[in-house]
Amino acid sequence: MGSKAKDEELYQEMCRVVGKVVLEMRDLGQEPKHIVIAGVLRTSLANKKIKRTEITEDAMRAVIDALAFQH
């Protein structure tokens, strides 16, 4: 993103997105493994009916990239 403020905003949004997914998975009785979280975010991002801010979409993509490549 370039600027420190934008990077911090993206990081905070990434944390919010991951936290929301983890809590929702816990409520459903699912174990929040990193690859499953990435899959949930991929599926959600593919749903174009949901309107999201640009920063949220960027954060979702960044989390997917970070989690999908952790082996």
N, C-alpha and C positions, 0 to 999 in steps of 0.2 A: 504494500500500500504506500509506503514511502515515509510518511511522517510518524513521529512517535505517538501523537494523539490518535491518529487513525489506527495504528497498530494496536494500541491499548483498547480502543473501542472494539476492534475485531476480536481481540482476545477475550474481552468481557462477554461479548455476544456468544463466542464459542463456548465459554463456560456455562452460560445460561442455557444454551441449546442442549448441551450434553447433560446438564443437571436435570432438565425437564424430561429428556428421554429416559434417563436412569430411574427417576422417580416414577414415571408412568409404567416402566417395565416392572419395577418392584411391586407396584399396585396390582399388576396382572399376574404376579407370581413367577415372573421370568427372571433368569439370571442375566444381569447386564454385562455380557462379555463384549469386548471391544469390536469384534467382527459383527456381532448382532446389532450393536448400536449403529455402526456404519451402515448396515443394511436398512435399519429403520429410517435413518436420515436420507438414504438414497431413495427409498420408496416415497417418503414424504416430499422430498424435493421434486420428484417426478410428477407429483400431483399439482398441475398448473392451475387448478381451481382455487387454491389457497393463495391469497395475496400476502406477500412478505416484503419487508424492506430489503433493499440491496445489501445492507450490512448483514442481515440475517441469512440471506442466500449465500453470501460470501463465507460467512462463518460456518454454515452447514457444509459447504464444499471443502473448506479447510479441515474441518473435523473428519469428514469422510476420508480425505487424503491421508491425514495423520493416523487414523485408526486402521484403515484398510491395508496399510503397508507395514504394520507392526507384526512381524513374525518372529 
